[in-house]
Amino acid sequence: MNVPAEDDVLAEQRLSSIRSQFVERVSGPVLNQLLDKLLDLDFVNDEEMQSVKTKPTTQDKARKLIDTVRKKGTVASSVLIAALRKVDPNLSRQLMFS
């Protein structure tokens, strides 16, 4: 996945700054697509994916996903941002990623 260079510097900070909006706005289907992309690219493993999927609400799943990715660092954060741009361009624009 092509990750723009500007995201590399600020990706973790950008995820932190939009965390609450992401949690409120992301849908279940989009979360599943993001998880699939992150798993395919080896940025989450099966255990982490299941940990997200077993949360009771979409909001809890979103919190777990964004926190898991942020802890993995800048590259993982950049990949999540790029995946969100591709999977849900509208939400990405709302969160000011585009």
Backbone hydrogen bonds in HBPLUS format (Angstrom, degrees):
<---DONOR---> <-ACCEPTOR-->    atom                        ^
c    i                          cat <-CA-CA->   ^        H-A-AA   ^      H-
h    n   atom  resd res      DA  || num        DHA   H-A  angle D-A-AA Bond
n    s   type  num  typ     dist DA aas  dist angle  dist       angle   num
A0007-ASP N   A0004-PRO O   3.12 MM   3  5.69 141.9  2.28 112.3 121.9     1
A0008-ASP N   A0005-ALA O   3.00 MM   3  5.32 135.5  2.20 105.6 117.6     2
A0011-ALA N   A0007-ASP O   2.79 MM   4  5.01 125.8  2.08 155.4 156.9     3
A0014-ARG N   A0010-LEU O   2.73 MM   4  5.87 157.9  1.77 163.7 171.7     4
A0015-LEU N   A0011-ALA O   2.92 MM   4  6.17 160.1  1.96 152.9 157.5     5
A0016-SER N   A0012-GLU O   2.97 MM   4  6.20 158.2  2.02 146.4 152.7     6
A0017-SER N   A0013-GLN O   2.89 MM   4  6.09 155.5  1.95 147.7 154.3     7
A0018-ILE N   A0014-ARG O   3.17 MM   4  6.37 136.8  2.37 144.3 153.8     8
A0019-ARG N   A0016-SER O   3.42 MM   3  5.22 165.5  2.45 100.5 104.5     9
A0022-PHE N   A0018-ILE O   2.81 MM   4  5.95 164.6  1.84 166.6 171.8    10
A0023-VAL N   A0019-ARG O   2.93 MM   4  6.16 163.3  1.96 155.7 159.9    11
A0024-GLU N   A0020-SER O   3.06 MM   4  6.24 153.3  2.13 142.7 149.4    12
A0025-ARG N   A0021-GLN O   2.94 MM   4  6.02 151.4  2.02 150.8 158.1    13
A0026-VAL N   A0022-PHE O   2.97 MM   4  5.61 162.4  2.00 153.5 154.8    14
A0031-LEU N   A0027-SER O   2.97 MM   4  6.25 160.2  2.01 152.0 157.9    15
A0032-ASN N   A0028-GLY O   2.99 MM   4  6.28 158.9  2.03 154.4 159.8    16
A0033-GLN N   A0029-PRO O   3.05 MM   4  6.33 154.7  2.11 144.6 151.2    17
A0034-LEU N   A0030-VAL O   2.88 MM   4  6.15 157.8  1.93 154.0 160.3    18
A0035-LEU N   A0031-LEU O   2.87 MM   4  6.12 161.7  1.90 153.4 158.4    19
A0036-ASP N   A0032-ASN O   2.94 MM   4  6.16 160.0  1.98 147.1 152.5    20
A0037-LYS N   A0033-GLN O   2.99 MM   4  6.24 160.8  2.03 148.9 153.5    21
A0038-LEU N   A0034-LEU O   2.91 MM   4  6.13 165.3  1.93 154.7 158.9    22
A0039-LEU N   A0035-LEU O   2.85 MM   4  6.02 153.3  1.92 150.7 158.3    23
A0040-ASP N   A0036-ASP O   2.87 MM   4  6.05 162.9  1.89 149.9 154.9    24
A0041-LEU N   A0037-LYS O   3.02 MM   4  6.21 145.2  2.15 144.5 153.5    25
A0043-PHE N   A0038-LEU O   2.77 MM   5  5.03 162.2  1.81 161.6 158.6    26
A0042-ASP N   A0039-LEU O   3.01 MM   3  4.96 162.4  2.05 106.5 111.2    27
A0049-MET N   A0045-ASN O   2.94 MM   4  6.17 158.5  1.99 155.3 162.1    28
A0050-GLN N   A0046-ASP O   2.92 MM   4  6.15 161.9  1.95 151.1 155.5    29
A0051-SER N   A0047-GLU O   2.93 MM   4  6.12 148.9  2.03 143.1 152.3    30
A0052-VAL N   A0048-GLU O   3.08 MM   4  6.38 146.9  2.20 144.6 151.9    31
A0053-LYS N   A0049-MET O   2.95 MM   4  6.24 169.0  1.96 153.6 156.6    32
A0054-THR N   A0050-GLN O   2.95 MM   4  5.99 141.4  2.10 148.4 155.6    33
A0055-LYS N   A0052-VAL O   3.19 MM   3  5.74 165.6  2.21 116.8 121.2    34
A0061-LYS N   A0057-THR O   2.97 MM   4  6.26 155.6  2.03 149.7 156.8    35
A0062-ALA N   A0058-THR O   2.84 MM   4  6.09 156.5  1.90 150.0 156.5    36
A0063-ARG N   A0059-GLN O   2.94 MM   4  6.20 160.1  1.98 149.8 154.7    37
A0064-LYS N   A0060-ASP O   3.01 MM   4  6.19 166.1  2.03 147.8 151.4    38
A0065-LEU N   A0061-LYS O   2.89 MM   4  6.10 161.8  1.93 152.0 157.1    39
A0066-ILE N   A0062-ALA O   2.99 MM   4  6.13 178.3  1.99 156.8 157.3    40
A0067-ASP N   A0063-ARG O   2.97 MM   4  6.02 160.8  2.00 150.6 156.6    41
A0068-THR N   A0064-LYS O   2.90 MM   4  5.92 157.7  1.95 145.7 152.3    42
A0069-VAL N   A0065-LEU O   2.99 MM   4  6.18 167.0  2.01 156.5 159.6    43
A0070-ARG N   A0066-ILE O   2.97 MM   4  6.05 162.5  2.00 144.9 150.3    44
A0071-LYS N   A0067-ASP O   3.12 MM   4  6.23 156.5  2.18 145.2 150.4    45
A0072-LYS N   A0069-VAL O   2.96 MM   3  5.20 142.2  2.11 104.7 116.3    46
A0073-GLY N   A0070-ARG O   3.13 MM   3  5.52 162.6  2.16 110.7 116.1    47
A0077-SER N   A0073-GLY O   3.01 MM   4  6.15 157.3  2.06 148.5 155.9    48
A0078-SER N   A0074-THR O   2.85 MM   4  6.04 155.6  1.91 150.0 156.6    49
A0079-VAL N   A0075-VAL O   2.92 MM   4  6.20 151.6  2.00 149.2 157.2    50
A0080-LEU N   A0076-ALA O   2.98 MM   4  6.29 155.5  2.04 150.0 155.9    51
A0081-ILE N   A0077-SER O   3.05 MM   4  6.32 161.1  2.09 148.6 153.5    52
A0082-ALA N   A0078-SER O   2.93 MM   4  6.16 163.6  1.95 149.5 154.0    53
A0083-ALA N   A0079-VAL O   2.83 MM   4  6.00 155.4  1.89 147.8 155.1    54
A0084-LEU N   A0080-LEU O   2.87 MM   4  6.09 157.8  1.92 151.3 157.0    55
A0085-ARG N   A0081-ILE O   2.97 MM   4  6.26 156.6  2.03 149.6 156.0    56
A0086-LYS N   A0082-ALA O   3.16 MM   4  6.42 147.6  2.27 141.4 149.4    57
A0087-VAL N   A0083-ALA O   2.81 MM   4  5.98 168.9  1.82 159.1 162.2    58
A0088-ASP N   A0084-LEU O   2.87 MM   4  5.52 163.5  1.89 144.6 150.3    59
A0092-SER N   A0088-ASP O   2.96 MM   4  6.18 164.4  1.99 158.0 163.3    60
A0093-ARG N   A0089-PRO O   2.90 MM   4  6.12 154.4  1.97 145.8 151.6    61
A0094-GLN N   A0090-ASN O   2.97 MM   4  6.30 158.3  2.02 149.2 155.5    62
A0095-LEU N   A0091-LEU O   2.90 MM   4  6.17 145.0  2.03 149.8 159.2    63
A0097-PHE N   A0092-SER O   2.90 MM   5  5.27 171.8  1.90 148.9 150.0    64
A0096-MET N   A0093-ARG O   2.91 MM   3  4.80 156.9  1.96 104.2 110.4    65
